[in-house]
Amino acid sequence: MNEISVVGAGLAGCEVAWQLARFNLDVNLYEMKPKNFSKAHKSENFAELVCSNSFKSTKEGSAPLMLKKEMQLLNSLTLEVAEKEKVDAGDALAVDRERFSKELTKRILANEKINVIRKEIKEIPDGLVIFATGPLTSESLTKCILKKIGKEELYFFDAIAPIVYGNSINYEKAFFASRNDISSKDYLNCPMNKEEYLNFYENLINAKTANLHSFDKPKVFQGCMPIEIMAKRGQDTMRFGPLKPVGIVNPKTNEKYYSIVQLRKENLESSFFNIVGFQTNLTYSEQKRVFRLIPALENAEFLRYGTMHKNIFINSPSVLEKDLSLKEDGRIFFAGQITGVEGYLESAACGIAVGKILGERLKNNKEFKFPETSLIGSLMRYITNEENASNFQPMNANFGILPSLDEPIKGKKERHIKLSKRGVLDLEEALK
Ligand SMILES: Cc1cc2nc3c(=O)[nH]c(=O)nc-3n(C[C@H](O)[C@H](O)[C@H](O)COP(=O)(O)OP(=O)(O)OC[C@H]3O[C@@H](n4cnc5c(N)ncnc54)[C@H](O)[C@@H]3O)c2cc1C
């Protein structure tokens, strides 16, 4: 049998390799780190989470939970390790990012079917190839892929939120609680009164941003909008978004606030915190100045500042088949964010899908199809639907991409629960 090369040991690449190994297939997994790093990657471990440490909601009737259930049915390595390395985060699955990547790397390295090769791939390898090199694919490989598919690249900008040291937070001015749960210790809340908020807002909208080279008006992904761009949409926009105070009460004083910035634990020891929703393109010195206007962060020290990056993706609807192989050359597949799925979970799920399809084909001579009612099936349909080619934009897991129910249900929550049950059951059936 032809050699199988998976390029990129991110979330998608590790899942592809893991799935193929489950089919007892030998895989070469190429990763350019630690020899070369993209501008956002810092760790030499695999499946690095470059921004938030969250795998999103675990709420019943949410799209991220539906996707997680489907991934679990397919033995997702990402979720198995995430469960082991999770930190408290209320209705979300969040992990200690260091431990998560370390453990996942350990499992990949221990797998006898996966041969890890630390090398930057610059040309298309022989045999069967799966490119899972992500939104920050190295420059030479990007050029090589674009030449192969004969298309212009597509891109958008994505931003990273800062992380602060726990011991630099003023705990006199912050308190633990979750939305609608006064006893929870999952989020550290940094409240502001109206005057403090307005001062913060004014400084934020006038703060200096970092240069994004030739792009004056960068296209940003709505789900990861820089806080300063959000603020410029209106004085109260942030108070309806990441700075929403609704449902958060100070357990010590029973006080409610005009706005609240939430910090999420980065690790079990609570020595680092991520500022939720504060992805930004402000210069480092401006981040320090402006974010320190939040009273509890007045002396905050930054472990990592926020940054903004150009994310590339291919025009999957025009170049990929339904199984995510290249129309031009059926031995080449794509998986993960480079295909135009958006998000950690979605990228991992896309890797699982490619691994499953290929594994069934190579080992069992079977063409596996994901049910259209499943989120994985719908994401794949979306990114390969030719009708989406002319205005293709990255897509995350959401109920809007699923086929509607036979019998319409009015209530949104009930409808979503029903859609989830239908999709997960259909996938379960397809896997029998
Ligand atoms: C700045 C930024 C912030 C983001 N924030 C979030 C977030 O908060 N939440 C969220 O859900 N999603 C976020 N995303 C989106 C997306 O979910 C992640 O990028 C996700 O990691 C994509 O997974 P992937 O496996 O496709 O790619 P990656 O995780 O990027 O993995 C690709 C791997 O390929 C390697 N590689 C690249 N080129 C080569 C080569 N030529 N040879 C060998 N190896 C190579 C890289 O080193 C990397 O390890 C963010 C993306 C970016 C860029």
The ligand as an SDF file (V2000), in Angstrom:
LIG
                    3D

 53 58  0  0  0  0  0  0  0  0999 V2000
   -4.2670   33.4220   16.0700 C   0  0  0  0  0  0  0  0  0  0  0  0
   -5.3360   32.4040   16.1290 C   0  0  0  0  0  0  0  0  0  0  0  0
   -6.2080   32.3400   17.2200 C   0  0  0  0  0  0  0  0  0  0  0  0
   -7.2230   31.3580   17.2590 C   0  0  0  0  0  0  0  0  0  0  0  0
   -8.0310   31.2820   18.3580 N   0  0  0  0  0  0  0  0  0  0  0  0
   -8.9580   30.3130   18.4440 C   0  0  0  0  0  0  0  0  0  0  0  0
   -9.7600   30.1680   19.6270 C   0  0  0  0  0  0  0  0  0  0  0  0
   -9.5930   30.8980   20.5860 O   0  0  0  0  0  0  0  0  0  0  0  0
  -10.6920   29.2070   19.6630 N   0  0  0  0  0  0  0  0  0  0  0  0
  -10.8930   28.3600   18.6100 C   0  0  0  0  0  0  0  0  0  0  0  0
  -11.7570   27.4920   18.7040 O   0  0  0  0  0  0  0  0  0  0  0  0
  -10.1460   28.4650   17.4860 N   0  0  0  0  0  0  0  0  0  0  0  0
   -9.1850   29.4340   17.3750 C   0  0  0  0  0  0  0  0  0  0  0  0
   -8.4210   29.5560   16.2410 N   0  0  0  0  0  0  0  0  0  0  0  0
   -8.7830   28.8080   15.0390 C   0  0  0  0  0  0  0  0  0  0  0  0
   -8.4240   27.3360   14.9160 C   0  0  0  0  0  0  0  0  0  0  0  0
   -9.3200   26.6160   15.6440 O   0  0  0  0  0  0  0  0  0  0  0  0
   -7.0470   26.9650   15.2920 C   0  0  0  0  0  0  0  0  0  0  0  0
   -6.1840   27.5900   14.4150 O   0  0  0  0  0  0  0  0  0  0  0  0
   -6.8190   25.4340   15.2510 C   0  0  0  0  0  0  0  0  0  0  0  0
   -5.6370   25.1840   15.9500 O   0  0  0  0  0  0  0  0  0  0  0  0
   -6.7630   24.8550   13.8570 C   0  0  0  0  0  0  0  0  0  0  0  0
   -6.4030   23.5010   13.9240 O   0  0  0  0  0  0  0  0  0  0  0  0
   -5.5690   22.8130   12.7540 P   0  0  0  0  0  0  0  0  0  0  0  0
   -5.2080   21.4640   13.2300 O   0  0  0  0  0  0  0  0  0  0  0  0
   -6.3000   22.9480   11.4750 O   0  0  0  0  0  0  0  0  0  0  0  0
   -4.2430   23.7130   12.6260 O   0  0  0  0  0  0  0  0  0  0  0  0
   -3.0910   23.9850   13.7110 P   0  0  0  0  0  0  0  0  0  0  0  0
   -3.5700   23.6910   15.0630 O   0  0  0  0  0  0  0  0  0  0  0  0
   -2.5610   25.3330   13.4040 O   0  0  0  0  0  0  0  0  0  0  0  0
   -1.9960   22.8980   13.3680 O   0  0  0  0  0  0  0  0  0  0  0  0
   -1.2290   22.9420   12.1980 C   0  0  0  0  0  0  0  0  0  0  0  0
    0.1270   22.3470   12.4840 C   0  0  0  0  0  0  0  0  0  0  0  0
    0.8220   22.2350   11.2430 O   0  0  0  0  0  0  0  0  0  0  0  0
    2.1740   22.6210   11.4400 C   0  0  0  0  0  0  0  0  0  0  0  0
    2.6970   23.0420   10.1300 N   0  0  0  0  0  0  0  0  0  0  0  0
    2.3840   24.1530    9.4090 C   0  0  0  0  0  0  0  0  0  0  0  0
    3.0460   24.1620    8.2390 N   0  0  0  0  0  0  0  0  0  0  0  0
    3.7910   23.0180    8.2020 C   0  0  0  0  0  0  0  0  0  0  0  0
    4.6870   22.4490    7.2490 C   0  0  0  0  0  0  0  0  0  0  0  0
    4.9540   23.0460    6.0950 N   0  0  0  0  0  0  0  0  0  0  0  0
    5.2950   21.2680    7.5470 N   0  0  0  0  0  0  0  0  0  0  0  0
    5.0500   20.6460    8.7280 C   0  0  0  0  0  0  0  0  0  0  0  0
    4.2070   21.1430    9.6660 N   0  0  0  0  0  0  0  0  0  0  0  0
    3.5840   22.3140    9.4070 C   0  0  0  0  0  0  0  0  0  0  0  0
    2.1000   23.7210   12.4820 C   0  0  0  0  0  0  0  0  0  0  0  0
    3.3160   23.8930   13.1530 O   0  0  0  0  0  0  0  0  0  0  0  0
    0.9770   23.2120   13.3960 C   0  0  0  0  0  0  0  0  0  0  0  0
    1.4870   22.4350   14.4450 O   0  0  0  0  0  0  0  0  0  0  0  0
   -7.3840   30.4790   16.1750 C   0  0  0  0  0  0  0  0  0  0  0  0
   -6.5000   30.5510   15.0920 C   0  0  0  0  0  0  0  0  0  0  0  0
   -5.4780   31.4850   15.0790 C   0  0  0  0  0  0  0  0  0  0  0  0
   -4.5180   31.4950   13.9340 C   0  0  0  0  0  0  0  0  0  0  0  0
  1  2  1  0
  2  3  1  0
  2 52  2  0
  3  4  2  0
  4  5  1  0
  4 50  1  0
  5  6  2  0
  6  7  1  0
  6 13  1  0
  7  8  2  0
  7  9  1  0
  9 10  1  0
 10 11  2  0
 10 12  1  0
 12 13  2  0
 13 14  1  0
 14 15  1  0
 14 50  1  0
 15 16  1  0
 16 17  1  0
 16 18  1  0
 18 19  1  0
 18 20  1  0
 20 21  1  0
 20 22  1  0
 22 23  1  0
 23 24  1  0
 24 25  2  0
 24 26  1  0
 24 27  1  0
 27 28  1  0
 28 29  2  0
 28 30  1  0
 28 31  1  0
 31 32  1  0
 32 33  1  0
 33 34  1  0
 33 48  1  0
 34 35  1  0
 35 36  1  0
 35 46  1  0
 36 37  1  0
 36 45  1  0
 37 38  2  0
 38 39  1  0
 39 40  1  0
 39 45  2  0
 40 41  1  0
 40 42  2  0
 42 43  1  0
 43 44  2  0
 44 45  1  0
 46 47  1  0
 46 48  1  0
 48 49  1  0
 50 51  2  0
 51 52  1  0
 52 53  1  0
M  END
$$$$
